[in-house]
Amino acid sequence: MSDIDWLSRLLEMITVKGQLEVRCAYGAPWRVAWDRSAVHEIPYHVVLRGRAIIEDPDSGTVRELVGGDIVLLPSGGPHVLHDGSGAPPAPTQEHLAPAGWVVSENDSEGEPLDMLCGRFLIGPPHDRLMRNYLPTNLVMHAAGGEPEAGVASTASAQLASLIGMMRMESTGDKAGGYAILNALSSALFTLVLRAAGETDQAPEGLLALAGHARLGPAISAMFADPARAWSLPELAESCGMSRATFSRHFQDRLGRSAFDLLADIRMGLAANELKKPGMGTEAVADLVGYQSVAAFRRVFADKMGMTAGQWRRQARESQ
C-alpha cells in the first residue's frame, strides 16, 4: 500500500477545513503577532512574495521565509512575523475585501511582502490526534522552477500551482472567491503533508514514520485494517525487521509505540461511529477491534479526554 493511502485514510477520519483570514500587503518595516490558537485550530502562513522572519517561542526557533514558503504551526502557539530589520513597524490599515477576508496594508515603500494568513479548523476530538503526531511547526517550499532538494517534483509543482491559484483568487472579487479560497486552503493542508512525507529528511512524528522506507508498510497496514488484532511480529514482518529492531526504530521516530498509534487510529474511527444514530458503544467497540467493552471505554477516555458517552452526547447536541 502506498504512502498516499494512509494519508487519505487519515483525512477521511479527520475533518479539516481551511479558512483564509488575512492578506498582508506590506512594505518594510512591518510586524504582525498571533496569539495562541484554540485547541482545534492550526494557523498557516503562505509567503507569496518577499521574505519574512517567523519567531516561534514554543519551539525556540527563528526562521526566514521566502516567496513560495508555507508554514503550518500544529502546536497553535503564539508567534511573530516581521521583516527582520528591527525598526518600528509602519502603521497598518485594514479593510474588508468584497469576498470576505481582511486586507491589511501599510504605506511603507520598503521591501514588499505579500502573504496569506489563515487557519485550519479540525473538528474535536481529532484535534488531539493531529497535535500529538505532527511537528510543532512545519515549513515546506513550493518551488516555481527546480524542486527543492529531496522533494518529489510532483509535490513541489502541485504546491506551486495551488499557491498560484490562491494568489489569483485573493486579488480579485469574483463570485465565490471566498469559498474557493477556503477549499484551496483545505487542499493545501493535504499537499503540505504529502510533500513533507516525501522529503529525504521528513520532520518528526507520523510524517517521519510514513516517509521511512522500511517503517512505512506498518503505517499503511494499520490504517488499512485498524480492527485487525495486529501482533508485533506481524507488523515487524511487514517491514522486514525483527521485533526488537522494529520496536526500537518506531519508538525512536515517533516517540510512541506502534500499539499507541493503533489505539489512536481506532479511537479516531470510534469517535466518528459514535455520532451515528443507532450505534451503541458495544457495536462501536467491536467495529474497531475491541472484544471487551470495558477496555474500549477505558482507552477511549484516555485518548480522547472524555468518556464515549460524553462524546456521543456532545457530538449529537452540536449536530
C-alpha positions in Angstrom: 0.0 0.0 0.0 1.4 3.4 -0.9 2.0 6.4 1.4 -0.9 8.3 0.0 -3.3 5.6 1.1 -2.5 6.1 4.8 -2.8 9.9 4.3 -6.1 9.6 2.5 -7.5 7.3 5.3 -6.3 9.7 8.0 -8.0 12.7 6.3 -11.2 10.6 5.8 -11.2 10.1 9.5 -10.4 13.7 10.5 -12.4 16.7 9.1 -10.0 19.6 8.2 -11.4 22.8 6.9 -9.3 25.7 5.7 -10.2 29.3 6.3 -8.3 32.4 4.9 -8.4 35.3 7.3 -5.9 38.0 6.2 -3.9 39.0 3.1 -0.9 41.1 4.2 0.5 43.6 1.7 3.3 45.4 3.5 6.4 47.4 2.8 9.2 47.1 5.4 9.4 47.7 8.2 6.4 45.6 9.4 5.4 43.2 12.2 2.4 41.0 13.0 1.8 39.0 16.1 -0.5 36.0 16.5 -1.9 34.9 19.9 -2.2 31.2 20.9 -4.8 29.5 18.8 -7.7 27.5 20.1 -7.1 23.8 20.5 -8.9 22.9 17.3 -7.0 25.4 15.1 -3.7 25.2 13.2 -2.5 28.6 11.9 -0.9 28.8 8.5 1.0 31.4 6.5 1.8 31.4 2.8 4.5 33.9 1.6 3.5 34.8 -2.0 6.3 37.4 -2.5 9.1 38.8 -0.4 10.5 37.4 2.8 9.5 37.2 6.4 11.1 36.2 9.7 9.0 33.9 11.9 9.7 33.6 15.6 8.1 30.6 17.4 8.7 30.9 21.2 7.2 27.4 21.9 10.0 25.7 19.9 12.5 28.5 20.3 13.0 28.7 16.6 13.7 31.7 14.4 13.4 31.1 10.6 13.5 33.1 7.4 10.6 32.5 5.0 10.8 33.4 1.3 8.4 33.5 -1.6 6.8 30.1 -2.0 7.3 29.1 1.6 4.3 27.6 3.5 4.4 27.3 7.3 2.0 25.4 9.5 2.0 25.6 13.3 0.2 22.5 14.6 1.2 23.5 18.2 -1.0 26.5 17.8 1.5 28.5 19.8 1.8 32.3 19.8 4.2 33.6 17.1 5.5 36.7 15.5 6.3 37.5 11.8 8.4 40.6 10.9 10.7 41.9 8.2 13.9 41.4 10.3 15.1 45.0 10.3 14.3 45.6 13.9 12.8 49.0 13.0 9.5 50.1 14.5 6.7 48.8 12.2 4.8 51.2 9.9 1.2 51.8 10.8 -1.3 49.4 9.1 -4.8 49.9 7.7 -7.3 47.1 7.4 -10.4 46.8 5.2 -12.7 44.0 4.4 -12.4 42.6 0.9 -15.7 42.1 -1.0 -15.3 38.4 -0.8 -15.0 38.4 3.0 -11.3 38.3 4.1 -9.4 41.2 5.6 -6.7 43.1 3.7 -4.0 44.6 5.9 -1.7 47.2 4.3 0.8 49.9 5.2 2.1 52.8 3.3 5.8 52.0 3.6 7.9 51.8 0.4 10.5 49.3 1.9 11.0 45.7 0.7 7.5 44.4 -0.2 5.7 41.5 1.3 2.6 39.7 0.1 1.4 37.0 2.4 -1.8 35.0 3.1 -2.7 34.0 6.7 -5.4 31.7 7.8 -6.3 28.7 9.9 -7.1 25.0 9.5 -10.0 24.0 11.7 -10.0 20.4 13.0 -13.2 19.0 14.5 -13.0 17.6 18.0 -11.9 15.3 19.4 -9.5 14.6 16.5 -7.5 17.8 17.1 -5.7 15.9 19.9 -4.6 13.3 17.3 -3.1 15.9 15.0 -1.3 17.8 17.7 0.2 14.6 19.0 1.5 13.4 15.7 2.5 16.5 13.8 5.7 18.6 14.4 5.5 21.8 16.4 6.0 23.8 13.2 6.2 22.6 9.6 7.7 24.6 6.7 7.6 23.5 3.1 8.7 25.3 -0.1 6.7 25.3 -3.3 9.4 25.8 -5.9 8.5 27.6 -9.0 11.4 26.2 -11.0 13.6 23.3 -10.0 12.1 21.4 -7.0 13.8 21.7 -3.6 16.4 19.1 -2.9 14.7 15.9 -1.6 11.2 16.9 -2.7 9.5 15.0 -5.5 8.8 17.2 -8.5 5.1 16.3 -8.4 4.6 17.6 -4.8 6.6 20.7 -5.5 4.8 21.5 -8.7 1.4 20.9 -7.1 2.1 23.2 -4.2 3.3 25.9 -6.6 0.2 25.6 -8.7 -2.1 25.7 -5.7 -0.4 28.8 -4.3 -0.8 30.4 -7.7 -4.5 29.8 -7.7 -4.7 31.2 -4.1 -2.9 34.3 -5.2 -5.3 34.9 -8.1 -8.4 34.3 -6.1 -7.2 36.6 -3.3 -6.6 39.5 -5.6 -10.0 39.5 -7.3 -13.6 39.9 -6.2 -15.2 37.3 -8.4 -18.3 35.5 -7.1 -17.5 32.5 -4.9 -13.9 33.7 -4.3 -14.0 33.2 -0.5 -15.5 29.7 -0.8 -12.8 28.8 -3.4 -10.0 30.1 -1.3 -11.2 28.1 1.7 -11.4 25.0 -0.4 -7.9 25.6 -1.7 -6.8 26.1 1.9 -8.1 22.6 2.8 -6.2 21.1 -0.2 -3.1 23.0 0.9 -3.1 21.1 4.2 -3.1 17.7 2.4 -0.5 18.7 -0.1 1.9 20.1 2.6 1.6 16.8 4.5 2.3 14.8 1.3 5.3 16.9 0.4 6.7 16.7 3.9 6.4 12.9 3.9 8.3 12.7 0.6 11.3 14.6 1.7 14.6 12.8 2.5 14.5 14.3 6.0 10.8 14.2 7.0 10.0 16.1 10.2 9.4 14.2 13.4 6.2 12.4 14.1 3.8 10.5 11.8 5.3 12.1 8.7 8.8 10.8 9.6 7.4 7.3 10.0 5.3 7.3 6.8 8.2 8.6 4.8 10.6 5.9 6.2 11.3 3.4 3.5 11.2 0.4 5.9 8.6 1.5 8.5 6.0 2.9 6.0 4.4 -0.5 5.4 3.4 -0.9 9.0 1.7 2.5 9.0 -0.2 1.7 5.8 -1.3 -1.7 7.2 -2.7 -0.2 10.5 -4.6 2.5 8.6 -5.9 -0.1 6.1 -7.3 -2.6 8.7 -7.2 -1.0 12.2 -9.7 -3.5 13.7 -7.4 -6.4 13.0 -5.7 -8.0 16.0 -2.3 -6.9 14.9 0.7 -8.6 16.7 4.1 -7.1 17.0 5.7 -10.0 14.9 3.2 -9.3 12.1 3.9 -5.6 11.9 7.7 -6.2 12.1 7.5 -8.8 9.4 5.6 -6.3 7.1 8.7 -4.1 7.4 11.3 -6.9 7.0 12.6 -6.3 10.6 13.0 -8.3 13.8 10.6 -7.4 16.6 13.3 -5.6 18.6 14.6 -3.6 15.6 11.0 -2.6 14.6 10.1 -1.5 18.1 13.3 0.5 18.5 13.0 2.3 15.2 9.3 3.0 15.7 9.8 4.4 19.2 12.8 6.5 18.1 10.9 8.0 15.1 7.5 8.6 16.8 8.2 8.7 20.5 5.4 6.2 20.9 4.9 2.5 20.2 3.1 1.0 17.2 0.3 0.0 19.5 -0.1 3.5 20.8 -0.6 4.7 17.2 -3.0 1.8 16.5 -5.1 2.7 19.5 -5.2 6.4 18.4 -6.4 5.3 14.9 -9.1 3.1 16.4 -10.3 5.8 18.8 -10.5 8.3 16.0 -12.7 6.0 14.0 -14.8 5.2 17.1 -15.4 8.9 17.6 -16.9 9.1 14.1 -19.1 6.0 14.6 -20.4 7.1 18.0 -22.0 10.2 16.3 -24.2 7.9 14.1 -27.8 7.3 15.3 -28.3 3.7 16.5 -24.6 2.9 17.0 -24.2 1.8 20.6 -20.9 1.6 22.5 -20.8 -2.2 22.3 -21.2 -2.2 18.5 -18.6 0.6 18.0 -16.1 -1.3 20.3 -16.5 -4.4 18.2 -16.2 -2.5 15.0 -12.8 -1.0 15.9 -11.3 -4.2 17.2 -12.2 -4.5 20.9 -13.9 -7.6 22.3 -14.0 -6.0 25.8 -16.3 -3.0 26.0 -14.7 -2.1 29.3 -11.3 -2.0 27.7 -12.7 0.1 24.8 -14.2 2.6 27.2 -11.0 2.9 29.2 -8.9 3.5 26.1 -11.4 6.0 24.6 -11.4 8.1 27.8 -7.6 8.0 28.0 -7.1 9.0 24.3 -10.0 11.5 23.8 -10.1 13.2 27.2 -13.8 12.3 27.8 -15.9 9.1 28.0 -17.6 7.6 25.0 -21.0 8.6 26.4 -19.9 12.2 27.0 -18.5 12.4 23.4 -21.7 10.9 21.9 -23.9 13.5 23.7 -21.6 16.4 22.8 -21.5 15.4 19.2 -25.2 14.9 18.8 -26.0 18.2 20.6 -23.7 20.0 18.1 -25.4 18.3 15.2 
